[in-house]
């Protein structure tokens, strides 16, 4: 199902963003790492919101009840 694929892909992207955010915060010292990590975290948070909305989609309604 296409929606399931999108949900899985978005979940994977969020996971990767969270890992990158953690690495930036811990490994790139003294080059504005907190500001950069915060920006990545904000993007991941926005994607989390999109993911929650996607998970609430009722495919029966979206496909016209077929």
RAJONOR-V403300 format. One record per residue. N is the residue number from 1. SS is DSSP state (H for helix, E for strand, C for the rest). Layout:
<<N	SS> <N	SS>>
This chain:
<<1	C> <2	H> <3	H> <4	H> <5	H> <6	H> <7	H> <8	H> <9	H> <10	H> <11	H> <12	H> <13	H> <14	H> <15	H> <16	H> <17	H> <18	H> <19	H> <20	H> <21	H> <22	H> <23	H> <24	H> <25	H> <26	H> <27	H> <28	C> <29	C> <30	C> <31	C> <32	C> <33	H> <34	H> <35	H> <36	H> <37	H> <38	H> <39	H> <40	H> <41	H> <42	H> <43	H> <44	H> <45	H> <46	H> <47	H> <48	H> <49	H> <50	H> <51	H> <52	H> <53	H> <54	H> <55	H> <56	C> <57	C> <58	C> <59	H> <60	H> <61	H> <62	H> <63	C> <64	C> <65	C> <66	C>>
